[in-house]
């Protein structure tokens, strides 16, 4: 019953969010109407245009795209098997795991506004670098931690989630002009979904056929190169601040 209640609340929240999005204001001055009959015909062309759009954007935008896609692949290597690892390998009960998850989401709520202000004040690249450094810090916690270590580490998970999502989306908005954002968003979602599916498949195969800890260990293989790409190949646009946030 509790699982049904949880899924019901989840579905209800998405329904309310969908209704609220009807109030969003269109950014395109004269949007074209959607011709549903042509959707299947233009699908290959849309993918081609989504790939070609990177030729009109700065190198940093494409580097950020690569970072996001590979990050989703890496994250989804351990997500499908995380509960098995926590309960069966670390010996943490399902109830205690729910406490850890609660602490994680509470920390995300409490840290979202401070991290947002930090992004506005110090830029988007630095918080993104911090997020990936935190990612490396979290790996040992899940490999050798217990209930109390993971519970105390939940603020780090909150920093990782909020800093990565907020700084990445804000940086994309700076790097991609409004006329290209639709294509970039679409092609990013397309390849991200493929990466997530492949990551979950890879994680399951690693857990079942090689080692239960391997999905966590390989995170280093992906996170370190991504951190190097962020530092060397992503340049934050220099813009004069129009307002100072006090």
N, C-alpha and C positions, 0 to 999 in steps of 0.2 A: 504493500500500500504506500509506503513512504517513497518508493521509486516512482510509482505512478503520480503521486502528488508532486514530486520534483519535476518530472517531465511535463506535467500539466502547467505548473508555474512557469517553466521555461517556455512552453508554447504560448502561454498567455502574455508573457513579457515581449516576445517577438511580435505578437499580434498588435500589442499596444504601440511598440516602436514603429511598426509599419504604418499604423494610423497617424502617428505623429509626423512621419516623413511626408505626408500629404501637405503639410504646412511649409515645407522647404521652398525657398524661392529659386527659380531657374536662373542660372548664371548666363545662359546663352540668350541673346536678345531676341532672335527669331528661330526657335528650335523647329526642326522639321518633324512632321508627323511620322509615326512608325508604320511601315508597311510590312505586316506580318508575313505576307506571301513571299516577300523577297528575302526574308531572313536566312533561309537555308541556302539560297543562291549566292548571297553575298558573304556567307560564312568563310570560305577559303580566302576571299579577297580581304576580309576584315583581318584575318590572321596575318596576311602578307603586309597590309598597311600597318598593323601593330608592330611588326618587326622592323619595317622600313622607317618608322617614326624616330628610331634612335639616331638615325643619320642627321636629324634636324635638332638634336638636343646635345647639351654638353656632355663630355666624357663622364663627368661625375654622376649624371643621372643614370647612365647605363651601369656604372660601377655599383651604384646603390641598388639598382634592379637585380644585379647578380647577387649582391649581399643578401637581399631579402629572399630571393628564391632559394638559395643554398641554405639560408638560415631555417626556412620552413622545412626543407628536406631533413636537416640535421635534427631539429626539434621533434619531428614526427618519427624519428628512429626510436626514441625511447617512450614517447607518449602512450602508444598502445600497450606496452608491457610495464608501464610504471607501477600500476597497482599490483601486478604480480610480484614485481621486485620488492616493493615496499612491504607487502604482507608475507610473502613466502620466503624471501631471502633475508630481509632485514628483521623480520619478526615483529613488525608493528601491526597492531590490530586494526581492523577496519574502522572502529570507532575513533581510535587515536589518529588515524589518517584523516578522518573528517575534521578533527580539531586542527590539524596542520593546514588543511585546505582553508578552513575558516580564518585562521591567522593570516594566511597568504592574501586572501581577498580583503580582509580588514586593513592590512598593511598597504595594499594597492589603493584603497579608498583614501587612507590618510596621507599617502605620499603623492597622489596624483597632482594636487594643486602645487605643492612645493617644487616638484620636478618640472611642472609646466612653467612656473616662474623662473626656474633655473635655465630652462631652454630659451625663454625670452631674453634673459639677461646675458647669458654666456654663449648663446648660439646653439645650433643643433648638433654639430659634429662632436663636441666634447662629451655631451651626455650619451651619444651613441657609442663612443669609445668606452665610456664607463660601463655601459650596459654589457658589452662583450667581455670586459675584464671581470665583471661580476659573474657572468656566465661561467668563466673558467673557475672562479672561486666556488661556485655552487656544486660543481661536479664531484669534488671529494666528499661533500656533505651527503650526497645521495649514495656514494659508493660505500662509505664506512660510518655513516651517521646512525644515530638511534632516534627515538621519539623526541627527546629533549633537544638534541642538536638540530634536528630538522625544524622543530618548533621555533627555536631561537633564530634559525636561518631564514624564516619566512619573510622578514623585511628585505633581505637580499633578493629573494624571488620577486617581491613587489617592485623593487627598484629595477630589476631586469625587465620585467614585463612593461612597466609604465615608460621607462626611459627608451626602450627599444621602439615601442609602438609610436610614442609621441614624437620623438626626435626624427624617426624615419619618415613619418607622414608629413611633418612640418618641413623637412628638408626636400621631399619630393615636390611640395607645393612651391618652394622657392626655385627649384631647378627646372620645373616643367611649366611652360606657358599654358595659360588656360585653354587655348585652342587645341592643345595636344593632350590634355589630361584625360580625356575620355579614352583615347587609344591606349595611352600608357596604363591607365587603370585596368582596362580590359585585358591587355596582353599580360600584364603582371598577374592578374587573377588567374588567367589561363595557365601560365607556366607554374604559378605557385600551387595551384590545385594538383597539377601533375606531379610536382615535387613532393607534395604532402602524401599523395597516394604511394609513390615509390618509396618514400621514407618509411611509411608504416609497414610496407611489405618487407623492406630491408631489415627493419627492427625486429619484426616477428621471426624472420629467418635466422637472424643473429642469436636471438634469445633461445630459440628451440634447438638449433643445430650446432652452435659454437660455444657461447658462454653467456650466462645471464647478465654478467657485468659488461659485456662488450658494447651494448647500445650506449652505455654511459662513457666508456673509455674513448670511443670513436668521436665523441663530441670535440675533443681536443684537436683531432685531425681537421675538423671543419672550422672551428672557432678561431684558431690561431691564424690561418690564411685570411679569413674574413676580416679579422682585426687589422692585418697588414694592408688589405685592400682599402679599408676605411681610412687608415692613416695616410697612405700614399696616393690614393687615386680619387678620393672624394674631397672636393674643395667646396667649402661653404661660400655661397655668393656674398660678396661684400656690399652691404646696403646701408645707407645712412638711416639711422633710426628717426622716424618721424615723431615718435613720442617716447617719453621716458616713463617707465613704470616705477612708481614709488611704492 
